[in-house]
Amino acid sequence: MVREVIWPQKSQNQLAKAYEHILTDSIQSAEKVKQEILASTRKLATLPEMHPLGKYRKNNDGSFRAYELYHYRISYRVTEKQIIIVRVRHTKRIPKAY
């Protein structure tokens, strides 16, 4: 089953902030990180359970998963028809409960 990958505005903003932060050092690195994060989330459409359960999610019913890429933690929720990107944050930041 192929699910639709959804990027809510909040998650889009978080990715844009990460891009802007990296951009201060290198446009090539900023583009690489952004494109690889986007590519990794597209893979979730067919393999949603490829990453472990979100360890920072309180009362995780098994639908919240997360993984790290380039020091960014991407959290997402698996529903019957969609993959919802919940959060993109740098791993050095203190995790927030969600």
Residue pairs with C-beta under 8 A, 6 or more apart in sequence:
2 45
2 46
3 44
3 45
3 46
3 48
3 78
3 79
3 80
3 81
3 82
3 83
4 45
4 81
4 82
4 83
5 41
5 42
5 44
5 45
5 82
5 83
5 85
6 82
6 83
6 84
6 85
7 15
7 41
7 85
8 84
8 85
8 86
10 87
11 85
11 86
11 87
11 88
14 87
14 88
14 89
15 34
15 37
15 38
15 88
18 33
18 34
18 37
18 72
18 88
18 90
19 30
19 33
19 34
20 30
22 29
22 30
22 33
23 30
33 69
33 70
33 72
36 69
36 70
37 69
37 70
37 72
37 74
37 88
40 67
40 69
40 74
41 74
41 76
41 83
41 85
43 50
44 50
44 76
44 78
44 83
45 83
48 65
48 76
48 78
48 83
49 65
49 78
51 65
51 66
51 67
52 65
52 66
52 67
53 60
53 62
53 64
53 65
53 66
54 60
54 64
54 65
54 66
54 75
54 98
55 66
56 66
56 75
56 95
56 96
56 97
56 98
57 64
57 66
57 75
57 97
57 98
58 97
58 98
63 77
63 78
63 79
64 75
64 76
64 77
64 78
64 86
64 98
65 75
65 76
65 77
65 78
66 73
66 74
66 75
66 76
67 73
67 74
68 74
68 91
71 90
71 91
71 92
72 88
72 89
72 90
72 91
73 87
73 88
73 89
73 90
73 91
73 95
74 85
74 87
74 88
75 85
75 86
75 87
75 88
75 98
76 83
76 84
76 85
76 86
77 83
77 84
77 86
86 98
87 96
87 98
89 95
89 96
